[in-house]
């Protein structure tokens, strides 16, 4: 069923103001939760705070997502800009989506959720590595990569329907060309500021 099914159940049972996501095979570094709570408390406009991560296991390196809210929103046009096991969000914002994580988008159900939250939520990435994300062979199989790409394609179709319904064809074509560029390009807010009625 995917992890989203369990998270849906847990979110419904939770009673606190905030919900923090964690994966059993990753390592939360000291200060992770304190940093996120501080970010959410100091800036009431922030609804969801994630962090940067370090890959361990079958993959090495640092992943840094966009930090401020507008670049997070713009980045969603390209890919998921939040490392799921680092996310902490306001419980009421999650509940407002109704069906939370949708099973038909497994294993990219988190990306689908961020897209649906984005019209009324403000995102933030704490600009620090606060979690070590374990990568193992099952996560990087060709079969799973193909399944993820299929789900991402469906989510991107929804992005066009949600946010770009009034955009001209050239703007949508520009975005689709970026999607076909597989060299790690990142969309910034400035790049999309001229798309009509975004």
ZALO-917855 format. One record per residue (C-alpha): residue in three letters; x, y, z. Coordinates in Angstrom, 2 decimals. Example, Ala and Ser with C-alpha at 12.3 -4.5 7.8 and 13.67 -1.06 7.14 Angstrom:
2
type; xx; yy; zz
ALA; 12.30; -4.50; 7.80
SER; 13.67; -1.06; 7.14
END
This chain:
198
type; xx; yy; zz
UNK; 0.00; 0.00; 0.00
UNK; 2.91; 2.39; 0.46
UNK; 3.89; 4.40; 3.48
UNK; 1.20; 7.00; 2.80
UNK; -1.55; 4.65; 3.98
UNK; 0.09; 4.34; 7.40
UNK; 0.74; 8.09; 7.54
UNK; -2.91; 8.78; 6.79
UNK; -3.94; 6.68; 9.77
UNK; -1.35; 8.27; 12.03
UNK; -2.31; 11.78; 10.99
UNK; -5.95; 11.14; 11.83
UNK; -4.99; 9.86; 15.28
UNK; -2.54; 12.68; 16.02
UNK; -3.72; 15.40; 18.40
UNK; -0.74; 17.77; 18.48
UNK; -0.41; 21.02; 16.58
UNK; 2.44; 19.69; 14.44
UNK; 3.09; 16.37; 12.71
UNK; 6.68; 15.28; 12.00
UNK; 7.52; 12.56; 9.49
UNK; 10.29; 10.06; 10.14
UNK; 11.48; 6.88; 8.40
UNK; 12.77; 3.95; 10.40
UNK; 15.96; 3.43; 8.38
UNK; 17.09; 7.09; 8.34
UNK; 19.03; 8.99; 11.01
UNK; 17.66; 12.20; 12.50
UNK; 20.59; 14.41; 13.43
UNK; 20.70; 16.36; 16.71
UNK; 18.60; 19.50; 16.58
UNK; 16.36; 18.47; 13.70
UNK; 13.03; 18.88; 15.50
UNK; 14.15; 21.95; 17.47
UNK; 15.24; 23.72; 14.27
UNK; 11.94; 22.97; 12.54
UNK; 9.82; 23.99; 15.52
UNK; 11.78; 27.23; 15.75
UNK; 11.17; 27.96; 12.06
UNK; 7.45; 27.25; 12.35
UNK; 7.10; 29.24; 15.57
UNK; 9.12; 32.30; 14.53
UNK; 7.32; 32.70; 11.21
UNK; 3.57; 31.95; 11.48
UNK; 3.28; 32.19; 7.69
UNK; 5.27; 28.96; 7.30
UNK; 3.01; 25.90; 7.29
UNK; 5.51; 23.17; 6.47
UNK; 9.23; 22.97; 7.26
UNK; 11.64; 20.37; 5.86
UNK; 15.45; 20.16; 5.90
UNK; 18.40; 19.34; 3.70
UNK; 19.69; 15.75; 3.78
UNK; 22.83; 13.69; 3.42
UNK; 22.62; 10.44; 1.46
UNK; 24.14; 7.34; 3.07
UNK; 24.27; 3.72; 1.97
UNK; 24.19; 3.04; -1.78
UNK; 24.37; 6.76; -2.61
UNK; 26.56; 9.56; -1.27
UNK; 26.21; 13.31; -1.31
UNK; 24.17; 16.24; 0.00
UNK; 20.71; 17.24; -1.25
UNK; 19.75; 20.89; -0.80
UNK; 16.21; 21.96; -1.56
UNK; 15.14; 25.56; -2.22
UNK; 14.80; 27.50; 1.04
UNK; 12.20; 30.24; 0.80
UNK; 8.50; 29.77; 0.11
UNK; 8.33; 31.22; -3.37
UNK; 11.28; 29.16; -4.66
UNK; 9.76; 26.06; -3.06
UNK; 6.52; 26.74; -4.93
UNK; 8.37; 27.31; -8.20
UNK; 10.44; 24.18; -7.64
UNK; 7.30; 22.06; -7.38
UNK; 6.81; 22.67; -11.08
UNK; 9.91; 20.56; -11.63
UNK; 9.93; 17.94; -8.89
UNK; 9.36; 17.32; -5.20
UNK; 11.36; 19.98; -3.35
UNK; 10.90; 18.52; 0.14
UNK; 12.74; 15.51; 1.51
UNK; 9.78; 13.53; 2.81
UNK; 11.39; 12.00; 5.94
UNK; 12.35; 15.50; 7.12
UNK; 8.94; 17.14; 6.86
UNK; 7.13; 18.76; 9.78
UNK; 3.82; 20.45; 9.13
UNK; 0.87; 22.05; 10.83
UNK; -1.70; 19.34; 11.44
UNK; -4.67; 21.52; 10.46
UNK; -3.15; 22.20; 7.03
UNK; -2.78; 18.49; 6.35
UNK; -6.32; 17.76; 7.51
UNK; -7.66; 20.41; 5.14
UNK; -6.65; 18.29; 2.13
UNK; -9.22; 15.62; 3.04
UNK; -7.58; 12.54; 1.59
UNK; -3.95; 13.35; 2.53
UNK; -1.66; 10.86; 0.80
UNK; -3.37; 9.34; -2.24
UNK; -2.55; 5.69; -2.82
UNK; -2.89; 5.93; -6.59
UNK; 0.28; 8.05; -6.64
UNK; 2.49; 5.61; -4.70
UNK; 5.51; 5.74; -4.68
UNK; 5.37; 9.52; -5.36
UNK; 2.43; 10.23; -3.08
UNK; 4.40; 12.83; -1.14
UNK; 5.02; 14.92; -4.27
UNK; 1.31; 14.73; -5.10
UNK; 0.48; 15.94; -1.58
UNK; 2.89; 18.91; -1.77
UNK; 1.34; 19.99; -5.07
UNK; -2.16; 19.86; -3.60
UNK; -1.06; 21.72; -0.45
UNK; 0.80; 24.42; -2.35
UNK; -2.19; 26.71; -3.18
UNK; -2.78; 27.39; 0.53
UNK; 0.45; 26.37; 2.29
UNK; 3.82; 28.07; 2.61
UNK; 6.86; 25.76; 2.46
UNK; 10.35; 26.22; 3.89
UNK; 13.55; 24.17; 3.91
UNK; 15.80; 24.67; 6.92
UNK; 19.16; 25.28; 5.17
UNK; 21.00; 22.66; 7.20
UNK; 21.61; 18.93; 6.82
UNK; 19.51; 17.53; 9.66
UNK; 18.85; 13.99; 8.44
UNK; 20.88; 11.16; 6.93
UNK; 18.79; 9.45; 4.27
UNK; 19.62; 5.80; 3.72
UNK; 19.56; 4.61; 0.11
UNK; 19.45; 0.86; -0.57
UNK; 19.20; -1.23; -3.73
UNK; 15.41; -1.69; -3.57
UNK; 14.96; 2.08; -3.82
UNK; 16.98; 2.46; -7.00
UNK; 15.79; -0.46; -9.12
UNK; 14.93; 0.28; -12.79
UNK; 11.40; -1.02; -12.21
UNK; 10.81; 1.39; -9.36
UNK; 12.33; 4.29; -11.26
UNK; 9.93; 3.62; -14.14
UNK; 6.97; 3.53; -11.74
UNK; 8.06; 6.78; -10.09
UNK; 8.40; 8.47; -13.48
UNK; 4.87; 7.39; -14.42
UNK; 3.49; 8.91; -11.21
UNK; 5.51; 12.10; -11.69
UNK; 4.12; 12.45; -15.23
UNK; 0.59; 12.21; -13.83
UNK; 1.35; 14.77; -11.12
UNK; 2.79; 17.13; -13.73
UNK; -0.41; 16.84; -15.74
UNK; -2.25; 17.90; -12.58
UNK; 0.12; 20.85; -12.14
UNK; -0.89; 22.12; -15.57
UNK; -4.57; 21.66; -14.72
UNK; -4.26; 23.26; -11.25
UNK; -2.00; 26.21; -11.95
UNK; -1.59; 26.77; -15.68
UNK; -5.10; 26.43; -17.05
UNK; -4.93; 30.02; -18.33
UNK; -1.34; 29.92; -19.56
UNK; -0.58; 30.22; -23.24
UNK; 0.69; 27.21; -25.19
UNK; 4.24; 28.55; -25.45
UNK; 4.55; 28.79; -21.66
UNK; 3.30; 25.23; -21.21
UNK; 5.64; 24.03; -23.95
UNK; 8.54; 25.76; -22.18
UNK; 7.69; 23.93; -18.97
UNK; 7.39; 20.57; -20.73
UNK; 10.80; 21.13; -22.32
UNK; 12.26; 21.67; -18.85
UNK; 10.65; 18.43; -17.72
UNK; 12.40; 16.59; -20.53
UNK; 15.77; 18.03; -19.53
UNK; 17.30; 15.45; -17.19
UNK; 20.42; 17.29; -16.03
UNK; 19.21; 18.48; -12.65
UNK; 17.92; 21.89; -13.69
UNK; 15.97; 23.81; -11.10
UNK; 13.15; 26.25; -11.70
UNK; 13.28; 29.54; -9.78
UNK; 10.46; 31.96; -9.20
UNK; 12.01; 34.48; -11.59
UNK; 11.96; 31.93; -14.43
UNK; 8.18; 31.53; -14.23
UNK; 7.11; 35.04; -13.19
UNK; 5.91; 35.88; -16.71
UNK; 3.66; 32.85; -17.14
UNK; 0.10; 34.27; -17.28
UNK; -1.96; 33.98; -14.10
UNK; 0.38; 31.56; -12.34
END
